């Protein structure tokens, strides 16, 4: 594995609370023989692996269920200013306009 200059792995020099049970363990000839003929699980795939339900439209019943389950939960980005700036505003849109902020897309 290639490690970029100036970056250290998170576990360098740490005593882990667990041991790697198969470190240094040799594979038997039988196991090696079994592994030779197998294809990897992602053989033939190229790029991004697409989910099994991609492109299948949701039924109206399913949409209603999801909608009901999300009622009362505020969106993750409510009150954030800019692009995930970490700053929050109080009072919503009116306060945002009073503060004379403008959103600039670069």
MODELLER restraints for C-alpha pairs under 7 A, 6 or more apart:
rsr = mdl.restraints
at = mdl.atoms
rsr.add(forms.Gaussian(group=physical.xy_distance, feature=features.Distance(at['CA:79:A'], at['CA:88:A']), mean=5.14, stdev=0.5))
rsr.add(forms.Gaussian(group=physical.xy_distance, feature=features.Distance(at['CA:79:A'], at['CA:89:A']), mean=5.33, stdev=0.5))
rsr.add(forms.Gaussian(group=physical.xy_distance, feature=features.Distance(at['CA:79:A'], at['CA:92:A']), mean=6.39, stdev=0.5))
rsr.add(forms.Gaussian(group=physical.xy_distance, feature=features.Distance(at['CA:80:A'], at['CA:86:A']), mean=6.60, stdev=0.5))
rsr.add(forms.Gaussian(group=physical.xy_distance, feature=features.Distance(at['CA:80:A'], at['CA:87:A']), mean=5.85, stdev=0.5))
rsr.add(forms.Gaussian(group=physical.xy_distance, feature=features.Distance(at['CA:80:A'], at['CA:88:A']), mean=4.84, stdev=0.5))
rsr.add(forms.Gaussian(group=physical.xy_distance, feature=features.Distance(at['CA:80:A'], at['CA:89:A']), mean=6.66, stdev=0.5))
rsr.add(forms.Gaussian(group=physical.xy_distance, feature=features.Distance(at['CA:81:A'], at['CA:87:A']), mean=5.92, stdev=0.5))
rsr.add(forms.Gaussian(group=physical.xy_distance, feature=features.Distance(at['CA:81:A'], at['CA:88:A']), mean=6.25, stdev=0.5))
rsr.add(forms.Gaussian(group=physical.xy_distance, feature=features.Distance(at['CA:82:A'], at['CA:103:A']), mean=6.40, stdev=0.5))
rsr.add(forms.Gaussian(group=physical.xy_distance, feature=features.Distance(at['CA:89:A'], at['CA:96:A']), mean=6.90, stdev=0.5))
